[in-house]
Amino acid sequence: EYRLDPVTRQVVDVVSAAGDDQTIGAVFSMALSEQEGKSRKAASARARAAQHVAHLADHLVRLDGSRSDGKVTPQTTPDKHVVTTGSLTEESAQVVVQTLSAIRAFARSAPETVAPSLDVIAPYLRGDNGLDEKGESAAVQKAAEIIHASCSALPRPQSASLAARCSPDLEKAALNSRGSAPTTAAVACLAALDATRSNTEAGRSLWRLAALCHDLLRRRRHVG
């Protein structure tokens, strides 16, 4: 069984315990900024951060590889709510969400350390990750926010490729996600990808979403 190295594991545990990786990200950012002007220490701190992110991304790959081939099945909880259970164990599904939270903390504090791992993050936008409904929603939101925070650190050709691949999934997430948080994250991510001006697919997705919203508002006004 693959396990994270102890230090990276501690990062995941701290983020999970805090319950707010935005605050932890701010702490990471502060710690990194304190090293600015001390070239060796700054380089060393960012290298360690990049190493942690690489370990976390590898952990996600291995967790995804542990999925069974079984189909997702509906199950009834003790309080009579029907939920869709994915092909990851409950423990592994929780670890996926915790790992994405830890990566998001790094994305907010040192985007350049996460940019090389965005190819691992992008598939989580599809909402087909072997998680239950709540887990899928959280994974989509976190993946969108990670890409939003990190895409500007990519060279333009890579940014264009990422935008082309992610825009369809982000558009679907904006339309189909339950709850406002993943929808907002998907739209914001599209805007960030379009802001790089290296690909127009994200811009087209935004225009389609805007047109749909306008049409819905117009219909509601006429109905009212």
C-alpha positions as CSV (number, residue, x, y, z in Angstrom):
1,E,0.0,0.0,0.0
2,Y,1.3,3.4,-1.0
3,R,1.6,5.9,1.8
4,L,2.5,9.6,1.8
5,D,5.8,10.5,3.3
6,P,5.4,11.7,7.0
7,V,5.8,15.4,6.3
8,T,3.4,15.5,3.4
9,R,1.0,13.5,5.5
10,Q,1.2,16.1,8.2
11,V,0.3,18.8,5.7
12,V,-2.9,16.9,4.7
13,D,-3.7,16.3,8.4
14,V,-3.2,20.0,9.3
15,V,-5.4,21.2,6.4
16,S,-8.1,18.6,7.3
17,A,-8.0,19.5,11.0
18,A,-8.2,23.3,10.2
19,G,-11.2,22.7,8.0
20,D,-10.3,25.9,6.0
21,D,-7.4,25.5,3.6
22,Q,-7.7,29.1,2.6
23,T,-6.4,30.1,6.0
24,I,-3.7,27.4,5.8
25,G,-2.8,28.7,2.3
26,A,-2.3,32.2,3.7
27,V,0.0,30.7,6.4
28,F,2.0,28.9,3.7
29,S,2.2,32.1,1.7
30,M,3.4,34.1,4.7
31,A,6.0,31.5,5.4
32,L,7.3,31.5,1.8
33,S,7.2,35.3,1.6
34,E,9.4,35.6,4.7
35,Q,12.1,33.8,2.8
36,E,12.0,36.3,-0.1
37,G,15.2,38.2,-0.4
38,K,17.0,35.2,1.0
39,S,17.5,33.5,-2.4
40,R,18.8,30.2,-1.1
41,K,16.1,29.8,1.6
42,A,13.4,31.0,-0.8
43,A,14.4,28.5,-3.4
44,S,14.7,25.7,-0.9
45,A,11.2,26.5,0.6
46,R,9.6,26.5,-2.8
47,A,11.4,23.3,-3.8
48,R,10.0,21.6,-0.7
49,A,6.5,22.9,-1.5
50,A,6.8,21.6,-5.0
51,Q,7.9,18.2,-3.7
52,H,4.9,18.0,-1.4
53,V,2.6,18.8,-4.2
54,A,4.2,16.2,-6.5
55,H,3.7,13.6,-3.7
56,L,0.1,14.6,-3.3
57,A,-0.6,14.4,-7.0
58,D,1.0,11.0,-7.1
59,H,-1.1,10.0,-4.2
60,L,-4.3,11.0,-6.2
61,V,-3.1,8.9,-9.2
62,R,-2.6,5.8,-7.0
63,L,-6.0,6.3,-5.2
64,D,-7.7,6.5,-8.6
65,G,-5.9,3.3,-9.6
66,S,-7.4,1.6,-6.6
67,R,-10.9,2.0,-7.9
68,S,-12.8,-1.2,-8.5
69,D,-14.5,-1.9,-11.8
70,G,-17.9,-2.2,-10.2
71,K,-20.7,0.2,-11.2
72,V,-21.8,2.9,-8.9
73,T,-24.9,1.8,-7.0
74,P,-27.7,3.6,-5.1
75,Q,-27.8,2.9,-1.4
76,T,-30.2,4.0,1.3
77,T,-28.9,5.7,4.3
78,P,-30.3,5.1,7.8
79,D,-32.3,8.3,7.5
80,K,-33.9,7.0,4.3
81,H,-32.0,9.2,1.9
82,V,-30.8,7.6,-1.3
83,V,-27.2,8.3,-2.2
84,T,-25.0,7.1,-5.0
85,T,-22.0,5.3,-3.8
86,G,-18.9,5.3,-6.0
87,S,-16.3,2.6,-6.6
88,L,-13.8,3.9,-4.0
89,T,-14.0,2.9,-0.4
90,E,-15.4,5.5,1.9
91,E,-12.0,6.0,3.5
92,S,-10.3,6.4,0.1
93,A,-13.0,8.8,-1.0
94,Q,-12.4,10.9,2.0
95,V,-8.6,10.9,1.4
96,V,-9.2,12.1,-2.2
97,V,-11.1,15.2,-0.9
98,Q,-8.5,15.9,1.8
99,T,-5.7,15.6,-0.7
100,L,-7.4,18.0,-3.1
101,S,-7.8,20.4,-0.2
102,A,-4.1,20.2,0.6
103,I,-3.2,20.9,-3.0
104,R,-5.6,23.8,-3.1
105,A,-3.8,25.4,-0.1
106,F,-0.5,25.2,-2.0
107,A,-2.2,26.6,-5.2
108,R,-3.4,29.6,-3.2
109,S,0.0,30.3,-1.7
110,A,2.5,29.2,-4.4
111,P,0.7,28.6,-7.7
112,E,3.9,27.8,-9.5
113,T,4.4,24.7,-7.4
114,V,1.0,23.3,-8.4
115,A,1.1,24.2,-12.1
116,P,3.1,21.1,-13.2
117,S,0.5,18.8,-11.6
118,L,-2.6,20.3,-13.2
119,D,-2.9,17.4,-15.6
120,V,-3.6,15.2,-12.6
121,I,-6.2,17.7,-11.2
122,A,-8.1,18.3,-14.4
123,P,-10.0,14.9,-14.6
124,Y,-11.6,15.7,-11.3
125,L,-13.7,18.3,-13.0
126,R,-15.7,15.6,-14.7
127,G,-17.6,14.5,-11.6
128,D,-16.9,10.8,-12.3
129,N,-14.3,10.0,-9.7
130,G,-15.8,7.1,-7.8
131,L,-17.1,9.3,-5.0
132,D,-20.6,9.7,-3.6
133,E,-22.6,12.7,-4.6
134,K,-21.3,15.0,-1.9
135,G,-17.7,13.9,-2.6
136,E,-18.0,14.5,-6.3
137,S,-19.4,18.0,-5.7
138,A,-16.5,18.8,-3.4
139,A,-13.9,17.3,-5.8
140,V,-15.3,19.4,-8.7
141,Q,-15.2,22.6,-6.7
142,K,-11.7,22.0,-5.3
143,A,-10.3,21.0,-8.7
144,A,-11.8,24.1,-10.3
145,E,-10.4,26.3,-7.6
146,I,-6.9,24.7,-7.9
147,I,-6.8,25.3,-11.7
148,H,-8.2,28.8,-11.2
149,A,-5.4,29.6,-8.7
150,S,-2.6,28.0,-10.7
151,C,-3.2,28.3,-14.4
152,S,-1.6,31.7,-14.7
153,A,1.7,30.1,-13.7
154,L,1.7,27.9,-16.8
155,P,3.6,28.9,-20.0
156,R,1.2,30.0,-22.7
157,P,1.2,26.8,-24.9
158,Q,0.4,24.7,-21.8
159,S,-2.2,27.1,-20.7
160,A,-3.9,26.9,-24.1
161,S,-3.9,23.1,-24.0
162,L,-5.3,23.0,-20.5
163,A,-8.0,25.5,-21.3
164,A,-9.1,23.5,-24.4
165,R,-9.3,20.3,-22.3
166,C,-11.0,21.8,-19.2
167,S,-13.5,24.1,-20.7
168,P,-16.1,21.5,-21.7
169,D,-16.0,19.9,-18.3
170,L,-16.2,23.3,-16.5
171,E,-19.2,24.3,-18.6
172,K,-20.9,21.0,-17.7
173,A,-20.0,21.5,-14.1
174,A,-21.5,25.0,-14.1
175,L,-24.7,23.7,-15.5
176,N,-25.1,20.5,-13.7
177,S,-23.5,20.8,-10.3
178,R,-25.7,20.8,-7.2
179,G,-25.2,23.8,-5.0
180,S,-23.8,27.2,-5.7
181,A,-20.2,26.6,-4.6
182,P,-19.1,24.2,-7.4
183,T,-21.0,26.2,-10.0
184,T,-19.3,29.5,-8.9
185,A,-15.9,27.8,-8.8
186,A,-16.4,26.4,-12.4
187,V,-17.4,29.8,-13.8
188,A,-14.5,31.6,-12.0
189,C,-12.1,29.0,-13.4
190,L,-13.4,29.5,-16.9
191,A,-12.9,33.3,-16.5
192,A,-9.3,32.7,-15.2
193,L,-8.5,30.4,-18.2
194,D,-10.0,33.0,-20.6
195,A,-8.0,35.7,-18.9
196,T,-4.8,34.1,-20.2
197,R,-5.9,34.9,-23.7
198,S,-4.1,31.8,-25.0
199,N,-7.3,30.0,-25.9
200,T,-10.8,31.0,-26.9
201,E,-12.6,27.8,-25.8
202,A,-13.0,29.1,-22.2
203,G,-14.4,32.3,-23.6
204,R,-16.9,30.5,-25.8
205,S,-18.1,28.5,-22.8
206,L,-18.6,31.7,-20.8
207,W,-20.6,33.2,-23.6
208,R,-22.8,30.2,-23.8
209,L,-23.4,30.2,-20.0
210,A,-24.1,33.9,-20.1
211,A,-26.6,33.5,-23.0
212,L,-28.4,30.7,-21.1
213,C,-28.7,32.8,-18.0
214,H,-30.0,35.7,-20.0
215,D,-32.6,33.5,-21.7
216,L,-33.7,32.1,-18.4
217,L,-34.1,35.5,-16.9
218,R,-36.0,36.8,-19.9
219,R,-38.4,33.8,-19.7
220,R,-38.9,34.3,-15.9
221,R,-39.7,38.0,-16.5
222,H,-42.3,37.1,-19.1
223,V,-43.8,34.4,-17.0
224,G,-44.0,36.9,-14.0
